[in-house]
Amino acid sequence: MGDSIIWFLLSCKRQLRRPSFLAILAIIPILLFAVSSMGKKESQGLAIALYVEGMNPGKKVEKAAGEGHGESLEQKTAVALTELSGAFSFYICGTLEELKADVETGKAECGYVFPKDLRERLRENDFRRCITLYSSPATVLDFMSEEVVFSTLMEVYAPEILIDYSKEQGWDTKAVQELYEEYSSNGSTFSFQYESEGGGEAEENSLAMTFPVRGIGAVFLFVTGIFAVSSLAEDEKKGLFLCVPYEKKWWYTLLGTAAPVAMSAGVVVISLYLTGEALIGVGGMIKEIGYMGLYVGEIAVFSCLLKIIGRRAEALAGMVPFFMIGSLALCPVFVDVGKWLPQLRMAGRLFLPYYYLIFFIS
């Protein structure tokens, strides 16, 4: 046992003498901090700009439609959109030029301009080009927001249509409005439930990121293990294991692989706490260290088994792009694609980061 500890410590010391490895350890926190900032930005939803002609962005507009239609329909619709939560985050611009600038610079995926006579145009059935859409050629998500915008418009405008029709029929408009509010909010009329192809219910804000910081760290450690065993395969050619008994060769290879992965894992755990992505409390710290220790062991074993298959250092290094891209695409790093296609979730199980990240999926 003492020889194993000495070999592990010597392997760590050997890695620390490599400037390239030290540079990688320094890059890990910077990379995870950048990913954390990106993840927090994405969690707020894709930004969609709105501009209402003649509206003061600071003015408070009531969302609910009253019996009279004195409020501006375009203003109520814009405010209702800003109150939505989900994959899109709507905000109101003060000027049309501001909206255009946000779309051009990429701050907003696209922008919608509501005319100041929206209600009158709808009553006159003047629907064509009623609402103007500004989008950048770089975005492909503008069409996805159209359903949200127009469904919200109809949600705001529908009570007015009902009240106008009630007046034409001579009904009690107040009673009709009360009935409309009751049956449109208690779920007894109708509802839509979106499900994935596999039958699972689709969750709100499904475009949001899953575990960007933790996932990137997990993929990085996975790749580190493969590079480590590739380096050991090259060292084996140079006679590194000549003094090691044959029956201990595999065990020493495992320790030599685990050494750089363990050091990198320590930096990843520290980065998780610095970015606020780690589990909270003493119990959370114990789980973090325990899960990470188990993951490091899995990487070391997997990499050594991979060495038996690949053998040559060049072949092992050539496998890195496959495992890296596969892990990023199929494991719940940015988006959990398995929620929509169970087949892809099964494919994700071919990559080790999946087995680490499932500990944190509630």
TIKEZA-739614 format. One record per residue: x, y, z of N, C-alpha, C, O in turn; residue in one letter. Coordinates in steps of 0.2 Angstrom, whole numbers, plus 5000, padded with zeros to 4 digits. Layout:
REM TIKEZA-739614
XYZXYZXYZXYZA ...
REM end
This chain:
REM TIKEZA-739614
500449945000500050005000500450065000500350114997M 501050065004501450125004501750134997501850194995G 501950084994502250094987501750124982501950164978D 501150114983500550134979500550214980500450254976S 500550234987500450304988501050344986500950394983I 501650314986502250344984502250354976502350404973I 501950304973501950304965501450364963501550394959W 500850364967500350414966500650484967500550524962F 500950494972501250564974501850574969501850634966L 502250534967502750544961502350564955502650604951L 501850524953501450544947501150614947501150654942S 500950634953500750704954501250754953501250804950C 501850744956502450784956502650784949502850844946K 502650734945502850734938502450774934502650814929R 501750774935501350814931501450884933501350934928Q 501550904939501650974941502251004938502351064938L 502750964936503350994932503251004925503651034922R 502650994923502451004916502151074915501551074918R 502451114912502151184911501451184908500951224909P 501351134903500751134899500151114904499551134904S 500351064909499851044914499651104919499051114920F 500151134921500051194925499651244922499151274925L 499751254915499351304912498551284911498151324912A 498451214910497851194910497451204917496851224917I 497851184922497551194929497351274930496851284933L 497751314927497551384928496951404923496551454925A 496851374918496351394913495651364916495151394914I 495651314919495051284921494551334925494051344923I 494851374930494351414933494151474929493551494929P 494551494924494351544920493851524915493351564914I 493951464913493451434908492751424911492251444909L 492751394918492151384921491751454923491151454923L 492151504925491851564926491551594920490951624921F 491851584914491551614908490851574907490351604905A 490951504907490351464906489751484911489151484909V 489951494917489451514923489151584921488451584921S 489451634918489151694916488751684910488151714910S 488951644906488451624900487851594902487351604899M 487951544907487351504909486851544913486251544912G 487051594917486651644920486251684915485651704916K 486551704910486251744905485751704901485151734900K 485851644899485451604896484851584900484251574898E 484951574907484351554911483851604912483251594913S 483951674910483451724910483051714903482551754903Q 483251674899482851664893483151704887483551754888G 482951684881483151724875482851794875482151794875L 483251844874482951914874482551924868482851914862A 481951954869481551974863481352054865481052064870I 481552094860481352164861480652184859480452154854A 480352234862479752254861479752334860480052364864L 479352364856479252434855478552444854478252424849Y 478252494858477552514857477552584855477752624859V 477252594850477252664847476852714852476252694854E 477152764855476752814859476752784866476452824870G 477152734868477152714875477752734879478252734876M 477652754885478152774890478352704893477952684897N 478952684892479152614895479052614903478952564906P 479152674906479052674914478352674916478252674922G 477852684911477152684913476852624915476952574912K 476452614921476152554923475552544919475052594919K 475452484916474852474912474552414915474852364916V 473852414916473552354919473452304913473352314908E 473552244916473552184911472852164909472652154903K 472352164914471752144913471352184909471352254910A 470852164905470452204901469852224905469452174908A 469652284905469052304909468452304904468552284899G 467852324907467252324903467352374897467052364892E 467652434899467852474893468452464890468852424893G 468552494884469252474881469652534880469952544875H 469652574886470052634885470752624885471152664882G 471052574888471752554889471952534882471552514877E 472652544881472952534874473052454874473352424878S 472752424868472852354867473552334867473852284869L 473952374863474652364861475052364868475552334869E 474852414872475252424878475152364883475552334886Q 474452344884474352284888474652224885474852184889K 474652214879474952154876475752154878476052104879T 476052214877476752214878476952204885477452164887A 476552234890476652214897476552144899476852114903V 476052114896475852044897476452004895476551954898A 476752014889477351984887477951984892478251934893L 478052044894478652054899478452014906478952004909T 477851994907477751964913477751884912477651844917E 477851864906477951794905478551764907479051794907L 478551704909479151664911479251604906478751574905S 479851584904479851534900480551544896481051564898G 480551514890481151514886481351584883481851594881A 480851624883480951694880480851744886480451744890F 481251794885481251854890481151914886481551944883S 480551944887480352004883480452064887480352064893F 480652114884480752184887480552234882480652224876Y 480452294885480152354881480752404880481052424885I 480752424874481252474872480952544872480352544871C 481352594873481052664874480952694867480452734866G 481352674862481252704855481352644850481652594852T 481152654844481252614839481952604837482152544835L 482352654837483052654836483452604841483852564839E 483152604847483452564852483352484851483752444851E 482752474848482552404847482952384841483252324841L 483052424836483452404830484152394832484452344829K 484452434836485152424838485252364842485752334841A 484752344846484852284850484752224846485152174847D 484352224841484352164836484952164832485252114831V 485252224830485852224826486452194830486852164827E 486452214836487052194840487052124843487452104846T 486452094842486352034845486152034852486051974855G 485952084855485752094862485052054862484852024867K 484652064857483952034857483951984850484252004845A 483651934851483551884846483151914840483351904834E 482651954842482251984837481852044840481952044847C 481452084837481052134840480352144837480352134831G 479852154841479252164838478952234839479052264845Y 478652274834478452334835477652334834477452314829V 477352364839476652364840476352434838476652484841F 475952444833475752504831475252534836474952494840P 475152604836474752634841474052624840473652644845K 473852604834473152594833472952514832472552504827D 473252474836473252404835472452384836472252344832L 472152404841471452384842471052404836470652364833R 471052464833470652484827470852444821470352424818E 471452424820471652384814471352314815471152284810R 471352284821471052224822470252224821470052174818L 469952274823469252284822469052284815468552264813R 469452314811469352324804469652274800469652274794E 469852214803470152154800470752174796470852144790N 471152224798471752244794472352214797472752244801D 472352144796472852104800473552104796474052094800F 473552114790474252104786474752154788474552214789R 475352134790475852184792475652224798475852284799R 475252194802474952234808475452244813475552304816C 475852194814476452204819477052184815477152144811I 477552234816478152224812478752184816478752194822T 479052144813479552104816480252124813480352124807L 480752134817481452144815481852084818481752074824Y 482252064813482652004815483252004812483352034806S 483751974815484451974811484551914807484251864809S 484851914802484951854798485351804802485351744800P 485651824807486051774811485651724816485851674818A 485051744817484551714821484151664817483851684812T 483951604821483451564818482951544822482551504821V 482851584828482351574833481851624833481351624837L 481851674828481251724828480551694827480051714830D 480551644823479851614821479651574827479051564828F 480051554832479851514838479451564843479051544846M 479651634843479351674847478651704844478251734848S 478551694838477951724835477251694838476851724840E 477351624840476751594843476551624850476051634852E 477151634854477051664860476751734860476351754864V 476951774855476751844854476051844852475651884855V 475851814847475151814845474651774849474051794850F 474851724853474451694858474351744864473751744866S 474851784866474751824871474251884869473851904873T 474351904863473951954860473151934860472751974862L 473051874858472351854858472151844865471551844867M 472551824870472351814877472051884880471651884883E 472451934878472252004880471652024876471252064879V 471552014870471052044866470452004866469852034865Y 470451934868469851894868469251924872468751924870A 469451944878468851974882468552034879467952044880P 468852074875468552134872468152104867467552134866E 468352054863467852024858467252004861466752014858I 467351964866466751934870466251994872465651984872L 466552044875466152094878465752134872465152154873I 466152144867465852184861465252144858464752164856D 465352074858464852034855464252024860463652024858Y 464352034867463852034872463452094871462752094872S 463752144870463352214869462852204863462352234863K 463152174858462752174852462152124853461552134850E 462252074857461652034858461252054864460752024865Q 461452104867461052134873461152094879460652094884G 461652054880461752014886462052064892462252124891W 462052034898462352064904463052064903463352004904D 463452114901464152114900464552094906465052064906T 464352124912464652104918464652034920465152004922K 464052004919464051934921464451894916464751844917A 464351914909464751874904465551874906465851824905V 465751934908466451944909466651904915467151874915Q 466251904920466351854926466451784924466851744927E 465951764920465951694918466551674914466851624914L 466751724910467351714905467951704910468351664909Y 468051754915468651744919468651684923469151654924E 468051664925468051594929468251534925468651494927E 467951534919468051474915468651474911468951414910Y 468951534910469651534907470251524912470751514909S 470051524918470651514923470651454927471151434930S 470051424927469951364932470151294928470151244931N 470351304922470551244918469951194916470051144913G 469351214917468751174915468551174908468151134905S 468851224904468651234897469051194893468751144890T 469651204892470151164888470851184890470951234892F 471351144888472051154890472451114885472251064882S 473051134884473551094880474051074884474351114889F 474251014883474850984887475350954882475150904878Q 475950984881476450964876476850904879477050914885Y 476950854875477250794877477850784872477750804866E 478350754874478950734870478750674866478250644867S 479150654861479050594857478950534861478650484860E 479350534867479350474871478750474876478750424880G 478350524876477750524880477850564886477350574890G 478450594888478550634893478350704893478350724887G 478150724898477850794898478450844897478950844900E 478350894892478850944891478850994896478251014898A 479451014899479451064904479551134901479751144896E 479251174905479351244903480051264903480451244907E 480251314898480951334897481351284896481951274899N 481151234891481551184890482251194886482651154885S 482251264884482851284880483451304885483951324883L 483251314891483751334896484251284897484151224896A 484851314899485451264901485251224907484851234911M 485651164907485551114912486151124917486051154922T 486751094916487251104920487851124916488351094916F 487851184914488451214910489151204913489651184911P 489151234919489851234923490051164925490551144924V 489551134928489751064931489851014925490350974925R 489451024920489550984914490150994910490550944908G 490351054909491051074906491551044910492051014907I 491551054917492051024921492050944921492650914920G 491550914920491450844920491850814913492150774913A 491650854908491950834901492650844901493050804898V 492850904904493550914904493950864908494550844906F 493750834914494050784917494050724913494550684914L 493550704910493450644906494050644900494350594899F 494150704897494650714892495350704895495750684892V 495450734901496050734904496250664906496850644905T 495750624908495950554909496150514903496650474903G 495850534897496050494891496750524889497150484886I 496850584889497550614888498050584892498650574890F 497950574899498350554904498650484902499150464902A 498150434900498250364898498650364892499050324890V 498550414887498850414881499650434882500050404879S 499750484887500450504889500750444892501350434891S 500450404896500750344899500850294894501350254895L 500450284889500650234884501250254880501650214878A 501350324879502050344876502650334881503150314879E 502450344888503050334892503150264893503750244895D 502650214892502850144893503350124887503750084888E 503250154881503750134876504450154878504950124876K 504550214882505150234884505450194890505950214892K 505050144893505350104898505150134905505450114910G 504550164906504350194912504250134917504350144923L 503950084915503650024919504149964919503949914921F 504749974917505249924917505449894924505549834925L 505449944929505549924936504949904940505049884946C 504349904936503749884940503649814939503649794933V 503449774944503249704943502649694938502249744938P 502649644934502149634929501449634932500949664929Y 501349604938500749594941500449664944499849674945E 500949714945500749774947500649834942500549884943K 500849814936500849864930500149894929500149954929K 499649854929498949884928498849934934498549984932W 498949914940498749954946499150014946498850074947W 499750014944500150074943499950124938500050184938Y 499750094932499450134927498850164929498750224927T 498450134933497850164935497950224940497650274939L 498450214944498650264949498950324945498850384946L 499350314940499650364935499150404932499250464930G 498650364930498050404926497650444931497450504929T 497550414937497150454942497450514944497050564946A 498150514944498450574947498250644944498050684948A 498350654938498150714935497450724935497250784935P 497050674934496350684935496050714942495650754942V 496450684947496250704954496450774955496050814958A 497050794953497250864954496750914950496550964952M 496550894944496150934940495450934943495050984943S 495250874946494550874949494550924955494050954957A 495150924959495150974965495051044962494651084966G 495351064957495251134954494551144952494251194953V 494251094949493551094947493051104953492551144952V 493151064958492751074964492751144967492251174969V 493451174967493551234970493151284965492851334968I 493151274959492851324954492151324955491751374954S 491851264956491151254957490851294963490351334963L 491251294969491151334974491151414973490751454975Y 491751434969491851504968491251534963491151594964L 491051494959490451514954489751504957489351524954T 489751474963489051464966488651414963488051404964G 489051364960488651304957488651244961488351194959E 489051244967489151184971488551174975488151224977A 488451114978487951104983488151134989488651154991L 487551154993487651204999487651165005487351115006I 488051195010488051165017488651105017488951085013G 488651085024489151035025489050965021489450935018V 488350955022488150895018488250895011488450845007G 488150955008488250965001489050964999489150934994G 489450985004490150975002490350905002490750884998M 490150865007490250795008490050765001490450714998I 489450774999489250744993489650764987489750724982K 489850834986490250854981490850814980491050794975E 491250804986491850774986491750694985492150664981I 491250674988491150594987490950584979491250534977G 490550624976490350614969490950624965491050584960Y 491350674966491950684962492450634963492750614958M 492550604969493050554970492850494966493250454963G 492150474966491950414963491950424955492150384952L 491850484953491950504946492650494943492850474938Y 493150524948493850514946494050444945494450424941V 493850404950493950324949493650294943493950254940G 493050314941492750294935493150314929493250274924E 493350374929493750394923494450354923494650334917I 494750344928495450314928495350244926495750214922A 494750204928494650134926494450134918494750094915V 494050184916493850184909494450194905494550164900F 494850244907495450264903495950204902496150194897S 496050164907496450114907496150054903496550024899C 495550044903495249994899495250014891495349974887L 495250084890495250114884496050104881496150094875L 496450104886497150094884497350024881497750014877K 496949974884497049904882496749894875497049854871I 496249934873495949934866496349974861496549944856I 496550034863496950074859497650064858497950064853G 497950044864498650024865499150084863499550104867R 499150104857499550164855499350234857498750244857R 499850274858499650344861499350384855498850414857A 499450374849499150404844498450394843498050434842E 498250324844497550304843497150324849496650344848A 497450324855497050354861496950424860496450454862L 497450464858497350534857496850554852496450604852A 496850514847496350514841495650504844495150524840G 495550474849494850464852494550514856493950524857M 494950564857494750624862494250664858493750674862V 494250684852493750724849493050684849492550714850P 493050624848492450584848492050584855491450594856F 492450574860492250574867492050644869491550644873F 492450694867492250754870491650784866491150804870M 491550774860490950804856490350764858489850794859I 490450694859489850654861489650674868489050674869G 490050684872489850704879489550774879489050784883S 489750824876489450884875488750884872488350924874L 488650844867488050844863487550794867486950814866A 487750744869487250694872487150694879486650664882L 487650714883487550724890487150784892487250834888C 486850794898486450854900486950904902486950924908P 487350924898487850984899487551054898487451094903V 487351064892486951124890486251114890485851154893F 485951064886485251054886485150974886485550934884V 484650954890484550884891484150854885483550864886D 484450834880484050814874483650754875483250734871V 483850714880483550654882482750664884482350614884G 482650724886481950744888481450734882480850724882K 481750754876481350754870481450684866480950664863W 482050654866482150594862482450544867483050554868L 482150494869482450444874482950414870483450384874P 482950404864483550364860484150404862484750374862Q 484150474862484750504863485050504870485650504872L 484550494875484750484882485050414882485550414886R 484850364879485250304879485950304876486350274879M 485950344871486650354868487050394873487750384873A 486850444877487250484881487550434887488050454890G 487250374888487550334893488150304891488450264895R 488350314885488950284882489550324885490150314884L 489450384888489950434890489950444897489350454900F 490550444900490550444908490250504911489950504916L 490350564908489950624911489250614913489050644918P 488950574909488150564910488150534917487650554921Y 488550484919488450454926488650494932488450484937Y 489050554930489150604935488650654936488450664942Y 488350674930487850724931487150704933486750744936L 487050634932486350614935486250614942485750614945I 486850624946486850634953486450704955486150704960F 486450744950486250814951485550834948485350884948F 485350784944484650794941484150774946484050714948I 483650824948483150804952482550774949482050764952S 
REM end
